[in-house]
């Protein structure tokens, strides 16, 4: 197994960026290629994750691992457990990394090109987006 620090977490279907108090990502390195993700988040996200727990549906997320400079990795996961720890939640997810993905920079550039920005605006927004990593669809 390999464990990585989770830097950011985004639920793709609704573009929700979930601010992390802490988080880890574990590659189980098994034949099923299973990954475990554990997030420590504020209580305000309880109902959001409880809906996924109740339905046991898989959903797509993007996770930045180790450094904000890394491209967000796409996963398909489901919620295994939600545990209250004081006024925080520990959310345990299990799933798989999606093999086919666009590079973040390519997605960002594509979304900016669709806005018909000037060259100066495009460069400014691209630099800003690469630093801040806004939510992207796709």
N, C-alpha and C positions, 0 to 999 in steps of 0.2 A: 504494500500500500504506500501511496504517496499523499502527503497532506500539504495543502497550500492555503495561505491567508486569503480570505475573500475581501476585496476592496470595495466593490459595488455590486448591487443586485437590482435587476429590472425585470418586471413582469411584462412580457412583450405584448400580449393581447390588448391590454389597456394602457400600455406605456407608463405604468406606475414605477417610479424609482423609489425603492424602499431604503431609507437611510439605515445603515448598519451601525449598531453599537459594536458588534464584533461578528466574525463569521469565518468558517473554514470550509474548504472543499477537499474531499477525499476521493482519490482515484483508487478504487478497490483492486485494480489490476487483476480482475478475474476474467474468466472466459466470456461472461455476459457483458463485460465492459461497463460495469455499474459504477456510478458516482454517487457519493453521499454529500449533501450540502447542509450545513447547519448555520442558521442565522440567529443572532441575538438582536431583537428589535423592540421598539416601543409597543406598548399595549394597543395603541390606536390601530394597529394592523391585524388585530385578532380576528375580526369578522371577515376580513378579506381572505385570510388564509383558512379560516374555519369553513368557508364556502367550498374551497378546494378539498379540504379534508372530508367534509360531508359527502361530496359527490364522488370522491376518489378519481376525479378526472385528471388526465395528464395535461400540463400546460407548458408553454415555452417561456424560458427566461434567458437573460443574458447576464453573465457574471464576469466581472473583471477580477483576475487572480494576481496576487503578489504585488503588482504595481499599476498605478493609473496609466502608465505608458503602454501597458499591454492591451491588445485588442480584446474586447469583451467576447467571451466564449459562449456559444449558444447551447443550451441544454433543454431537454424535454424531461420534466419531473412531475412527481406527485407528492403530496404532503403525507408523511408517515405519522408524525406526532406534533402536537403543540403543547408545550409545557410552560406554565407560569413560573417565573423566577423573580420573586419580589414584584416590582412594577414593570417587569420586562417579560418578553416571550422568547423561548427557544423554539425555533421552527426547524424540524428535521425533514429534509426532502430526499428523495431517491429517484434516480433516473439515468439518462444517457446523454452524452455529448452528441450534438448533431454534427455529422461529418461535413456536410455541404454548407458553406457559409461565405458570404461576401466579406471582404476585409472592411473594417470599420471606416477607414479613410475613403474607400470607394463609395460606401453607402452615404457617408456624409457629403462627399462631393456631388453625388447624384442628387441628393435632396436640395443642395444649394443651387445647382444648375437649374433646377426646376423653378427657382424663384426669380430668374432673369436679373440677377444682380450685376452691377458694374464690376469691372475687373478688380478695382480697389475694394469694393464691398465683399466680393467673393473671397479675396485673399484674407481680409479681416475676419470674416465669418468662419472660414475654414480653419484658420489658426485658433480662433476662439473655440470652435467645436472640437478640435483635436485636444485642446487643453481641458475643456469642461465635460466632454463626452455626453452631449445631450441625448435624450431618448430618440431612437430612430426606428421606423417601421421597416419591415422587409426581411 
